[in-house]
């Protein structure tokens, strides 16, 4: 007899959120249920062509808050937040990596990686050249570095910002 794994909080919330997010013309980038200090946070990250507005976040928050109250999938108390994944968005889902193949990424590894030249490398920026379910390859400084996704503290889109010409 096969045992079925009980869905975790993120899976349950993702299943509840997907249809609502799509109905509103948005894309569900990520769902996180994280503990910070003594508090738990349920975070939905949304995106859309042209970028997310504060109104998009507010409208989804109001609509989905009611659905969360009815479904009651989380037993402990938590804070609910809806936001954009931002410019330097974390790449975590397989489709994130596929979508941004050929783009620059910023990588921070949990432990330094030994390079062929004997130097160790822990943080770097390069072009995302390949990915699969387990690993990522990034071209940087004339070499390709391959590593397991689980060995990365983060992999995020890299966007160089020209602060001198930025209007603040």
Secondary structure, 3 states (H helix, E strand, C coil): CCCCCCCCHHHHHHHHHHHHHHHCCCEEEEEEEEEECCEEEEEEEEECCCCCCHHHHHHHHHHHHHHHHHHCCCCCCCEEEEEECCCCCECCCHHHHHHCCCCEEEEEEEEEEECCCCCEEEEEEEEEEEECCCEEEEEECCEEEEEEHHHEEEEEECCCCCCCCCCC
